């Protein structure tokens, strides 16, 4: 029997960096951003895109299924409560000192109004004991990134073109648009558009529009049901593509709108315009949180990815779909001067300006509704919010939405 030949030593394993998994929504995870991340970062990033509600549910219940949670501050509480996330160390965030006061202190200027509801500062800082609050600390719950001031869009053929100083959320309940109204189907968003409309029209006065109690939710839903039975609502929508389609198809005269929904309207962009409500905007603020399990090299990659988000190039993509960034200085350097002047400065576009995909989003001669970023951010009425009675509101809202969808089918 011949002797056994000794085994050759195994070849050393080739160590590859792990893949960073990002769970988020179509608000920020769009093709141009994905392409930039691939070009700028030295590791692979894998994305999963869900709607607001599904994304929040997965983040809370499957914390091992992602490494970074890219969502909004109003979708943070439940996920934090379930222990799915870990605190971020601001000493590892390159641009933390440059983050806007709108996020850090709750207002864009000393004299600005914070707005009702879930202003990001209320959930930004990790407090002793692990709760979230507005008292500054070294550790935060979510890196503030993209945000915007939302309103509604309307058809000037129905409401006229001479009302730019009188645009009101009450128009969502205006008889002139009966049968041609649409709302966004997300209870932490759409319910506040409806509440702003109810209060602006004089139908209901709320104690705190950012935190309705059960009786106020019932009163609002009764009003919505009354309007539904009268035939006011044409549809509900869940993303900018659905909202845009309603306008392009000529199905609505007034509706909740997000900025990207205004691009690509074709001929409709001459008649369907973005409002500047006299009552103020409904604001929202997105950010990125770190899953509880992430450590070691993966955590280093996560911080690199978060710092990249505030580096300017991703913010330029966001600007081209009408969104702002918590660090504006780096975005300014990543945009052409005339793009910055339009998107942030509120000045007239001196040429056709591109959207995120390179196609024309803004026609030469246009001005952004509401003016500059600083003008708009000083006019916040309420933030997207998960109220104390959120579960009750979700059930009531879901029943209403189901009836509207049934009417439309």
LINPEJO-V536422 format. One line per field, one symbol per residue. phi: phi as a letter, one per 30 degrees, with the letter a starting at -180 (. if undefined). psi: psi as a letter, one per 40 degrees, with the letter a starting at -180 (. if undefined). A space follows every 50 residues. Layout:
phi = ???
psi = ???
This chain:
phi = .ddddddddddddddcddddcccabddcdbeddeddeddcccbdcccbcb deddddddddcbddcacbccbcedccedddedidbcdccddccecedcdd deddbjadbecdcdjdideeedbdcdcejjdcacdebdcbdaddbdaacc bbcbcddccicccdcbdbeeddcdedceibcbbdcaddbeddeddddddd didbccdbddadddddddddddddddddddidccabbcbddddddddedi cbcaaebceddddididdddccbddbdddjcccbbcabccddddahedde dddddddddcdkddddddedcjcccdcdeddedccdeddedddcdicddc adcddecjddcbdejdbdejidedddddbcdacebcdecedddddddddd ddddddddd
psi = hiihhiiiiiiiihhiiihhhhhaieddgiddddddddddifihhhihhi idddddddddegeeeidihgaidefddddddefeiiihheeehdedeehi ddddeeidideihdiiaghddeedhhiheeiiaehiidiidhhhbiiihi aiiiheddeieffeeehiddeeehddehefhiihghdecddddddddddd eedihidheegiiddddddddddddddddefdhdiiieidddddddddef eidiiiiideeehfebdeeedhihighdeiihiihiahihidehabdddd dddddddddeeddddddddeeeiiidhddddddeiiddddddddeeihhe ihiiadeeihdhiheiihheaiddddeefhdiihihidfddddddddddd ddddddde.
